[in-house]
């Protein structure tokens, strides 16, 4: 019977040893299992975040494209107004005598200026304001019309930059050579 108790003691010791070994490994096993569950959950959350971020980026691109189109449209309206009203000598003469025509022109400039305020860069808005201030002095004695044309050219270069040509090498001379047939001669007179 002693040998049976000895065998039972050995079995109990081995059982306790195995149970202790199992219990020692149990936290690691639980940790590994929880870590895998956590990694899987985190991976799902990251994928959802990526998907949402891609959607937001696409919406932002669409919004920027629409804003660019609107900006380009308003800039085109301004350039057309300037070309029609300010570069046409016949129209300039009409505006000198027709207060209603002058009033309509000023209303349109104010409308376009307001839109520029929302769509253009600070530099472009400030150049537009400078151009408008000089334009209001047109009836003043000693007014030099070349100055308003030169500032208009600076405004056009700023608009070009706003339309995405940030590092443009085009300058006021390029624009003035486009719109004036005698810019080089005028430039010499102005000693620029």
C-alpha positions as CSV (number, residue, x, y, z in Angstrom):
1,X,0.0,0.0,0.0
2,X,3.0,2.3,0.5
3,X,4.0,1.9,-3.0
4,X,0.5,2.8,-4.1
5,X,0.7,6.0,-2.0
6,X,4.2,6.7,-3.4
7,X,2.8,6.3,-6.9
8,X,-0.1,8.5,-6.1
9,X,2.2,11.1,-4.6
10,X,4.3,11.1,-7.7
11,X,1.1,11.4,-9.9
12,X,-0.1,14.3,-7.7
13,X,3.4,16.0,-7.9
14,X,3.5,15.6,-11.7
15,X,-0.1,16.8,-11.9
16,X,0.7,19.9,-9.8
17,X,3.8,20.5,-11.8
18,X,1.8,20.4,-15.1
19,X,-1.0,22.5,-13.7
20,X,1.6,25.1,-12.5
21,X,3.3,25.0,-15.9
22,X,0.0,25.4,-17.6
23,X,-1.0,28.3,-15.3
24,X,2.3,30.0,-15.9
25,X,1.8,29.8,-19.7
26,X,-1.9,30.8,-19.5
27,X,-1.3,34.6,-19.1
28,X,1.0,34.6,-22.2
29,X,-1.6,32.6,-24.2
30,X,-4.4,34.9,-23.1
31,X,-2.2,37.9,-23.9
32,X,-1.4,36.6,-27.3
33,X,-5.0,35.8,-28.0
34,X,-6.1,39.3,-26.9
35,X,-3.3,40.9,-28.8
36,X,-4.4,39.2,-32.0
37,X,-8.0,40.3,-31.4
38,X,-6.8,43.9,-30.7
39,X,-4.6,43.9,-33.8
40,X,-7.5,42.7,-35.9
41,X,-9.8,45.3,-34.5
42,X,-7.1,48.0,-34.9
43,X,-6.6,46.9,-38.5
44,X,-10.3,47.2,-39.2
45,X,-10.4,50.7,-37.7
46,X,-7.4,51.8,-39.6
47,X,-9.0,50.5,-42.9
48,X,-12.2,52.4,-42.1
49,X,-10.2,55.5,-41.3
50,X,-8.2,55.2,-44.6
51,X,-11.5,54.8,-46.5
52,X,-13.0,57.9,-44.8
53,X,-9.8,59.8,-45.4
54,X,-9.8,58.9,-49.1
55,X,-13.4,60.0,-49.4
56,X,-12.6,63.4,-47.7
57,X,-9.6,63.9,-50.0
58,X,-11.7,63.2,-53.1
59,X,-14.4,65.6,-51.9
60,X,-11.7,68.2,-51.2
61,X,-10.3,67.8,-54.7
62,X,-13.8,68.2,-56.2
63,X,-14.4,71.3,-54.0
64,X,-11.0,72.8,-55.1
65,X,-11.7,72.1,-58.7
66,X,-15.1,73.8,-58.4
67,X,-13.5,76.7,-56.6
68,X,-10.8,76.9,-59.3
69,X,-13.5,77.0,-62.0
70,X,-15.4,79.7,-60.2
71,X,-12.2,81.7,-59.7
72,X,-11.2,81.4,-63.3
73,X,-14.7,82.5,-64.4
74,X,-14.6,85.6,-62.2
75,X,-11.1,86.5,-63.4
76,X,-12.2,86.0,-67.0
77,X,-15.2,88.4,-66.4
78,X,-12.9,91.0,-64.9
79,X,-10.5,90.7,-67.8
80,X,-13.3,90.9,-70.4
81,X,-14.7,94.0,-68.6
82,X,-11.3,95.7,-68.6
83,X,-10.6,94.8,-72.2
84,X,-14.0,96.0,-73.3
85,X,-14.4,99.1,-71.2
86,X,-10.9,100.3,-70.6
87,X,-9.0,99.4,-73.7
88,X,-11.6,100.5,-76.2
89,X,-11.0,104.2,-76.9
90,X,-14.5,104.7,-78.2
91,X,-16.0,103.4,-75.0
92,X,-13.7,105.5,-72.9
93,X,-14.9,108.6,-74.7
94,X,-18.6,107.6,-74.2
95,X,-18.0,107.0,-70.4
96,X,-16.5,110.5,-70.1
97,X,-19.8,112.0,-71.2
98,X,-22.4,109.4,-70.1
99,X,-22.8,109.3,-66.3
100,X,-25.2,106.4,-66.5
101,X,-22.6,104.3,-68.5
102,X,-19.9,105.3,-66.0
103,X,-22.2,104.4,-63.1
104,X,-22.9,100.9,-64.6
105,X,-19.2,100.4,-65.2
106,X,-18.5,101.2,-61.5
107,X,-21.2,98.9,-60.4
108,X,-19.8,96.1,-62.4
109,X,-16.3,96.8,-61.1
110,X,-17.6,96.8,-57.5
111,X,-19.4,93.5,-58.1
112,X,-16.3,91.9,-59.6
113,X,-14.2,93.4,-56.8
114,X,-16.4,91.8,-54.2
115,X,-16.1,88.4,-55.9
116,X,-12.3,88.9,-56.1
117,X,-12.3,89.5,-52.4
118,X,-13.7,86.0,-51.9
119,X,-11.8,84.1,-54.6
120,X,-8.5,85.8,-55.0
121,X,-5.3,85.9,-53.0
122,X,-4.5,88.8,-50.7
123,X,-1.9,90.1,-53.2
124,X,-4.5,90.1,-56.0
125,X,-7.1,91.9,-53.9
126,X,-4.7,94.5,-52.8
127,X,-3.5,95.1,-56.4
128,X,-7.1,95.4,-57.5
129,X,-7.8,98.0,-54.8
130,X,-4.7,99.9,-55.9
131,X,-5.9,99.8,-59.5
132,X,-9.4,101.0,-58.5
133,X,-7.9,103.9,-56.4
134,X,-5.8,105.0,-59.3
135,X,-8.8,104.6,-61.7
136,X,-10.8,107.0,-59.5
137,X,-8.2,109.7,-60.1
138,X,-8.7,109.5,-63.9
139,X,-10.4,113.0,-64.1
140,X,-7.7,114.6,-61.9
141,X,-5.3,117.1,-63.5
142,X,-2.0,115.6,-64.3
143,X,-3.3,112.0,-64.3
144,X,-1.1,109.7,-66.3
145,X,-3.2,107.0,-68.0
146,X,0.0,104.9,-68.4
147,X,0.1,104.4,-64.7
148,X,-3.3,102.7,-64.5
149,X,-2.4,100.5,-67.5
150,X,0.8,99.5,-65.7
151,X,-1.0,98.7,-62.5
152,X,-3.6,96.7,-64.5
153,X,-0.7,94.7,-65.9
154,X,0.6,94.0,-62.4
155,X,-3.0,92.9,-61.5
156,X,-3.1,90.5,-64.5
157,X,0.2,88.9,-63.4
158,X,-1.2,88.5,-59.9
159,X,-4.3,86.9,-61.4
160,X,-2.1,84.5,-63.4
161,X,-0.4,83.5,-60.1
162,X,-3.8,82.9,-58.5
163,X,-4.7,80.6,-61.4
164,X,-1.9,78.3,-60.5
165,X,1.2,79.7,-62.2
166,X,2.9,80.5,-58.9
167,X,6.4,80.5,-60.4
168,X,5.5,82.3,-63.6
169,X,8.3,84.1,-65.4
170,X,5.8,86.2,-67.3
171,X,5.7,89.8,-66.0
172,X,4.0,93.1,-66.7
173,X,6.1,93.7,-69.8
174,X,4.8,90.5,-71.3
175,X,1.2,91.4,-70.6
176,X,1.6,95.0,-71.9
177,X,3.3,93.7,-75.1
178,X,0.2,91.6,-75.6
179,X,-2.4,94.4,-75.2
180,X,-0.4,97.4,-76.5
181,X,1.1,97.6,-79.9
182,X,3.6,100.3,-78.9
183,X,4.5,99.2,-75.3
184,X,8.3,99.3,-75.9
185,X,8.1,103.0,-77.1
186,X,5.8,103.9,-74.1
187,X,8.1,102.1,-71.7
188,X,11.0,104.2,-72.9
189,X,9.0,107.4,-72.4
190,X,8.1,106.3,-68.9
191,X,11.8,105.4,-68.3
192,X,10.9,102.1,-66.7
